[in-house]
Amino acid sequence: MGKVVVKVAVWFVIFIVLLTLGLEMISAPNTIENVIGFFMVVAILYLSVRTKCLTTIKLERKHEK
């Protein structure tokens, strides 16, 4: 249970930082920056949905195999 809480907390911080950066890029007057910002926001949302907010990632150490 503790690992899931840590993963969700890490996801939340990463999500907020990247979303803020992507939205700032979208609001910039440069067209290239707008396109990159849009794709960044789409990628963030896609990865969040695919990994269920990073909770489906399995982390194993070499000696645990």
N, C-alpha and C positions, 0 to 999 in steps of 0.2 A: 504494500500500500504506500509506503514511504517513497519508493522509487517513482511511482506514478505521479505523486504530488510534485516531486522535484522536476520530472519531465514536463509537466504542465506549466510549472513556474518558469522554467527555462524557455519553453515555447512562447509563453505570454510575453516575456521580455524581448525575445527575438522578433516576435510578431509586431509588437508595438514599435520597435525601433525601425524595422524594415518598412512597415506601413507608413510611418511618418516620413521616412526618406522618399518612398515612392510617391506619396501625395505631394511632397514638396517639389519633386521633379515634374509632376503633372502640372502643377501651377506655375512652373517657370515659363518665361516667354520664348524659350527655344524649342523648336519642333522636335528635334532629335531627343532632347531631354524628356519631352512629353511622351514620346513613344516608348523610350526605355522605362520611364516611370510606370506607364500603363502595364507593360509586360512584367515589370517587377511585382506590381500588386497582384496581377493574375497568377504569377508563379507562387507567390506567398499563399494565396488562397488555395491554389491547387495542392501544394505540398501539405497544407494544414488539413485539408480534407482527406488526402490519400494516406497520411500517417496518423490520422485521428489525433491531431494536435501533438504529434511526436510520441504518443504513448505506445504505438505498435513497434517501435524500434527496439530490437533485442540487443542488449549490450552484454557480451561475454568476454571474459578474460581468457587468455590462452590456457591457463592451468585448470580452468573450469570445464573444458571440453571432455 
